């Protein structure tokens, strides 16, 4: 094709290079593929198609800034903290690189979480994209692993205790718990050996793993294309050309992300100061110092942290943390298996139950996270926040926002299946407003949710999990 | 006559070979994995439980701030003075492993991570810790403080 068009003019260097490569690797097929690649249009906003890309952008920033930090960072009892301090205080633009690494990490998690919830609510996981969802869930887990392992590396007080708590919960795993705990920590306690292991995890093991899983995730998307909207499925409608139309928009958004990152890094180099989202270096870790109030993990772990607090010392035959961890595992397993549980979506039918499940998950985590921030608890440097007052304030915030969301869903989007989010709101109201024990309130809410599922599947089998008609 | 015999014996020979191959592969995987898994688990330090002397620095910290946290092998022990007597307990909270501290005003041990409280003998007073703190015996002779694990 190119030969017939450009017979007269001598081919440019680029063209000659292309032909040279094409003769060896048959690039023509790839060009054909890219030329025909389209992004589906219609049904819902295009915004949701860009979030995987922005997550990738922040991940690339993480690799670049992480490699730069490695030039000065020295893991070790006498060097970890000191080398980070040196990077911030002495190395030209060192504060900038570290701040970019920290900010971009948080923005990456935010982008990833929004991407995951939008995939959930739009049912983009439905057949044939179950494996894309599963690999995406794996990437979510690896990203959390990056956050958790990187948190310890500055070897300061906050990260030391957050890691002690975070790794300790592993011990309640059956059979392998103790083994895994010692393998993670490099001993029975968090010591500098833990930092060495986390360092290896953070800069070698997890990067290798994420490249493999991300490769599969992207490959699946290339082979299957992006998921069209559930409603308004019109295969005849032409999509947006990927190249150059979508790609240019994608890159423009990357530029906006970069600008956002620069502004945040410039204005708030040590983070917004929200617990779980700040990276002042603080004091060096001292394994023999007692823990102090206000030790909190990163914001995306706060709901688990708060859940650990809500559980009593013993629950039936299990210890509290063990039961809490079991609950988190079950919830995560349900989340990972959603494409296989949601049989209606896999047949291309609307499945309001799973839309509501996503909203209920948000309510559940939002309430716990707000509580973990002690909002409304009136805590000061000398006085511990009052858990009752905290629960009261957080409950009203969650109830207000979530009722508004459910009302909009009911009136504007005409969604009628609200049993899960309703149960989640009942849980919040019982615990926060009426002071019912968190677990008792949770059990009552669970019964309401189950009743909702059973009643719907009896009245109208088409709306439930069961096969329609 | 020979053909059917060959047909029936062939799959048998194949399945034996497959079985041997499978066993070989599992054996190979195990012989690779076991050393790696064993390598990853660090050696446990010995010496915990034996008598341990606090350093002069630790004794002076004890005098100044009512309590001190010392290493005993792989464990951490909190030594504190209350009611004129010297007490010692495991410093690691039984809930999620944070390090506890002594609150002289309230005569209790407190874990700041999840607000667990223990009495001076390590029994759980309130909060999420599932088990009491292990007791140690602290004895003072002149300026020397010695810790021994309580044998139940």
Interface residues (C-beta under 8 A of the other chain):
Chain A: X161 X164 X165 X167 X168 X169 X179 X182 X183 X186 X187 X188 X189 X190 X193 X287 X288 X289 X290 X291 X292 X293 X294 X295 X308 X309 X311 X312 X313 X314 X319 X320 X321 X384
Chain B: X40 X41 X42 X44 X45 X69 X70 X71 X74 X75 X76 X78 X91 X92 X93 X95 X96 X97 X98 X99 X100 X101 X111 X112 X113 X114 X115 X124 X127 X128 X129 X130 X131
